[in-house]
Every structure is written in C-alpha cells, then in structure tokens.
Amino acid sequence: MSPIVTGRPTIPRSSSPARSDLSWLVGGRMSTFDHGLAALLARRGVSRRAFLKFSATMAGVLALPPSYAPRIVAALERAPRIPVIWREGQDCAGNTEGFLRASHPTVAELVLDILSVDYHETIMAPAGAAAEESMLATMERYPNQYILVVEGSIPRADGGVYCTIGGRTFESIVREVADGALATITVGTCAFDGGLPAAAGGPTGAVGVSQLVPGLKVINLPGCPMNVQNLTATIVHYLTFEEWPAVDSYGRPLFAYGQLIHDQCERRAHFERGEYVVAWGDEGHRRGWCLYKMGCKGPETFANCPTVRFNDGTSWPVKAGHGCVGCTMPAFWDRMSPFYRRLPPPPPFASDVTADQLGIGFVGAIAGLTAIHGTASYIRRKRMKAEARAAAAGALEPPAGPAPSEAPPPVDPTSGAA
C-alpha cells in the first residue's frame, strides 16, 4: 500500500542498486502527481499525434521494428518521471549544449515531462549551497532510484585539485552520487574515458566514470558531443522494458553503437565505386564523394550518427562534408589523430586494397575452397560406391588371373589427392 504523502513522497529504499521494478514509482510518485507522461504532455499542450510520433521516433533510435511503437506508447502513458542528477566536471559543456538544443522531444519536454532533472548547474534555478542541497535532497529521498548523468572527465592527479566544486573534488562527488544511483549514464567522450584531458601529455590524470567506479552500473554514451536522442532512448528503453539496453564491451548501448558508421553512410556507394575526395573543394567534394582518402574514420568507428543525425535530424559531419574523426571510440584523440591522415590499408602487400575488398577476397577464397572440397567429397563418395559394388561383384565371381603380388602404394595425404 502506498504511503499517504502531503508533498514529495518518500520512497522506501530499494534492496538493490540495479533494481528494474518500477512499482515504487507507479505506486507513489506517479499516481500522486503525474498520472503518467501522456497526461503531463497533454496538459502542456503536446498533442496525441506528437506523442505517437515521439514514440515511433524512439523505436527507430532503439533499432526496434515499427511494431514496437505501440508498446513504447503504452509504457510511456503510465511511466513515471525518474529523478536525475546531472554533474559536470572537466569538459567544454558541449553535451549540455546538445541537451539544451534537443528536439524530439524538446529540452522542455525532457526536463518537465520525461525526466525530473533535480540537479543541473546550467539550467537549475538554485545556486551555491542551495543547489547542493537540491542534490542531497534527491539522494536522500530516492536512494538507489535516481539516475546520475556525468558530463566531463574526472581528474585524479594531485588529489583531484584540477576540478573542485563547493570545496570538494569532482572525484569525491562522483563516487558519492554514483554509489547510490540506480544507474550512471556518461554523456560525451570525456566522461566515457577521459577524452581530451586524458590524451597523451595531459597533466590532470583524467579518467572516465567506468575507471573510477568499476563494478557499478554504468552506461556510456560517448561522442563529442553525444547525440541527445541516444540519452532519451536509453531511458525510454528502461521505462518500456524495465531493464537497461544491451551494451558492448565498452558499456555502450548496442542500439546506438552496434554498427560501423561506414556501413550506414550515405556516401558508401561512392566508396564502392572508387569515387573519392582527394582535395578539399575538388569536384568529388562538391559532388558528395567518399571522404576515405581525406582521413574519414568511419570504417573503424561504431555509432548511429548517419541514421539519427543532429539538429533535428538535419545533418551530421560526413553529410556536411567533413570526415568522421572517430569520437565515439576509446582514446580517439590519440588513436585517430591526425584526423586528416588516411586510414592505413589492412594488407601490407597491397597498398591499394581496402578493408572491404580484402574481405570480399577472403569470402571468395573460402567459397572457392568450399567448392573444391565439395567436388572432392563427391568424387570420393562416388569412387567408394563403385569400389563397394566391385567388391560385392567379386565376392560372387572371383576374378580370373593371379592375385596382385603387392598392394598399391598408399596415397600421400599431403599431395592434395582426394
């Protein structure tokens, strides 16, 4: 039975930090205040059509079939707003800028309708000690039931003095807040693995969240910046299925980081035809040809940038004429630079053979070997049947003439004979 509340409800502590059961929100916070996101959206002037469009968009971002859209609609109609604490450390604030420019939904819908952003230094009204009190109040009222979003890297050198907030190191803040969170979501490359501050020569000893709090539930959304639709879709997945999306070995959701950019790129056809930009502003560049020779890292980078895009789905770097720099990959500042250097071809014996061509060659070789093996097996079976028939006939009619004085020499297994 839900407790009677007069203000913001006090939710009992969950038994597990990774609890996926949403009954505590449905029985308390939602029924008391929100009555579901659909009702909130309607009260704020968001039409039913817009709500259905948003749900269909989320199904697409999550790489789900269109048939899942009704399930997302049903889940969001009764879903609560989950408390969010957004902490920002050593960074350029690019992910906050992307968050403020979010569309499908707008940032207002994100803040007011889908997420209850209880702490975010850039957009919250309180400041100073009052702001910190807002964060502490959320942690106390919703232990193991709020989401921590971390933006920016975490410096650890010299005791973490390179980033302090309210007299505390960012390292100590992240440790404390992440320890009581339902899950921690990193937004941007800096929070993923340290980003630019962690590149070679960086003096701050910057690390990502996973390195700081191993063992806790961390979902990484790298990118410089991350696409805010991936953040929304991650939370929508949780609200719909009551579990976090499947992730790869780096903790990145597979729906967003499960495919190579190269395989989704609208310039891929030019790559297949060998049509490349060889100088900025040349005819190929004006005609939208492949940027592989200009250093595009798409063949080695996993992300959904070509399909989700940025700025209301308008564009992304490659469509705008600039090669991918691989910003969703680990240590990309060191491993992918210089950004305009062409990726090395895979085989050392053929400098003009691309990775795709090499793969096609291997497939062809394997297919050829398979055909040879199949032909040899057919001949072998046919010969064995003929010998069996001959042996059976010989048992009835002994062959005329003397038996052979010696057996035929054995077949050399290395000779290639079937």
C-alpha positions, 0 to 999 in steps of 0.5 A: 500500500502506498504511503499517504504523502502531503508533498514529495513522497518518500520512497522506501529504499530499494534492496538493490542498486540495479533494481528494474521494478518500477512499482515504487514509482507507479505506486507513489510518485506517479499516481500522486502527481503525474498520472503518467507522461501522456497526461503531463504532455497533454496538459502542456499542450503536446498533442496525441499525434506528437506523442505517437510520433515521439514514440515511433521516433524512439523505436527507430533510435532503439533499432526496434521494428515499427511494431514496437511503437505501440508498446513504447506508447503504452509504457510511456502513458503510465511511466513515471518521471525518474529523478536525475542528477546531472554533474559536470566536471572537466569538459567544454559543456558541449553535451549540455549544449546538445541537451539544451538544443534537443528536439524530439522531444524538446529540452522542455519536454525532457526536463518537465515531462520525461525526466525530473532533472533535480540537479543541473548547474546550467539550467537549475534555478538554485545556486551555491549551497542551495543547489547542493542541497537540491542534490542531497535532497534527491539522494536522500529521498530516492536512494538507489532510484535516481539516475546520475548523468556525468558530463566531463572527465574526472581528474585524479592527479594531485588529489583531484585539485584540477576540478573542485566544486563547493570545496570538494573534488569532482572525484569525491562527488562522483563516487558519492552520487554514483554509489547510490544511483540506480544507474550512471549514464556518461554523456560525451567522450570525456566522461566515457574515458577521459577524452581530451584531458586524458590524451597523451601529455595531459597533466590532470590524470583524467579518467572516465566514470567506468575507471573510477567506479568499476563494478557499478552500473554504468552506461556510456554514451560517448561522442563529442558531443553525444547525440541527445536522442541516444540519452532519451532512448536509453531511458525510454528503453528502461521505462518500456522494458524495465531493464537497461539496453544491451551494451558492448564491451565498452558499456555502450548501448548496442542500439546506438553503437552496434554498427560501423558508421561506414556501413550506414553512410550515405556516401558508401556507394561512392566508396564502392565505386572508387569515387573519392575526395582527394582535395578539399573543394575538388569536384568529388567534394562538391559532388558528395564523394567518399571522404576515405582518402581525406582521413574519414574514420568511419570504417573503424568507428561504431555509432548511429550518427548517419541514421539519427543525425543532429539538429533535428535530424538535419545533418551530421559531419560526413553529410556536411562534408567533413570526415568522421574523426572517430569520437565515439571510440576509446582514446580517439584523440590519440588513436585517430589523430591526425584526423586528416591522415588516411586510414592505413590499408589492412594488407601490407602487400597491397597498398591499394586494397581496402578493408572491404575488398580484402574481405570480399577476397577472403569470402571468395577464397573460402567459397572457392575452397568450399567448392573444391572440397565439395567436388572432392567429397563427391568424387570420393563418395562416388569412387567408394560406391563403385569400389563397394559394388566391385567388391560385392561383384567379386565376392560372387565371381572371383576374378580370373588371373593371379592375385596382385603380388603387392598392394598399391602404394598408399596415397600421400595425404599431403599431395592434395589427392582426394 
